[in-house]
Amino acid sequence: MNILGKRYYFFALSLLLIVPGLILLGIKGVPLSIDFTGGTFLEVQFEDGKTPDTDTILSIYKDAQIEDAQITTTENGSLIIRSSFLTNEARDTILTAMKEVSGSDVSVIKFDSVGPSIGKQVTQRAAIAVAVSSLLVVFFIIWSFRKVQNAFRYGVCAILAMIHDILIIVSITGIGTFFFGWEVDSLFLTALLTVIGFSMQDTIVVFDRIRENSNILRRVEYETLVNHSIVQTLQRSINTQLMTVEFLLLALAMFGGITLREFAIILLVGLLSGTYSSIFVAAPILVLWEKREWTTWFGRGASM
């Protein structure tokens, strides 16, 4: 099975998956939730036929000195109201006014309120977590592969595979934002960090097999050695992902409800991308680097 012989096709496939989502995200913009921007998310349900109109709800918020409320209606008839930060006292005042206007009980389905300072902390800590984890992985790989020639390349390729998976997640988020109104929230961050961990694990497994084979098959040409190592780990990587994670996430995406659907889909796609990138991105880049193929890109052309 000559996987590496088709490496440029895999690179093209990655671009095909990444670029459209990034374009849509650029058109729509990054829809940050209150977890990052600060503010309040309130979802309420009224009795059948007693839901106040939008103007009435907005006037209640204006009476509470909240001028930026935005209202959307869900499939089950509940109202989602996004606004600037609300204290518990302001929330209770608004709910009381809603009850009086509608003449019915008001059920609070979800209430999240995050101050702007907390939102900034979440963003900063997310960036720090990704940066620190990336550096630690590079140092770990360089140390573990110190007896292998050009050990630094393995660390760099692992980071490139991780960036590939992040871009896949951002792309699928851009598609979800454009067509389904997704938002980037704390669950998105959880999915992102989880994918980074799985991606690194899969990549290290493939690289470790390359390291083992480099000690055994010393006279074998490097591309052949890497391709052999990929084939040896291919079944393990695919079966482990499908049997332990992907089927569960697919079930969660289909039957887990609206609240977890976005998280499950992002995690599902991200973990698939992590397995794909360890085999079809990270290892091929190693071979590309070893053979210095970029020197032929604008000359005779890369060998396909």
PyMOL commands that set and color helices and strands:
alter all, ss='L'
color gray80, all
select helices_A, chain A and resi 4-28+34-37+54-63+88-102+116-144+151-180+186-216+222-255+258-291+293-296
alter helices_A, ss='H'
color red, helices_A
select strands_A, chain A and resi 39-46+70-73+79-83+106-114
alter strands_A, ss='S'
color yellow, strands_A
deselect
rebuild
show_as cartoon
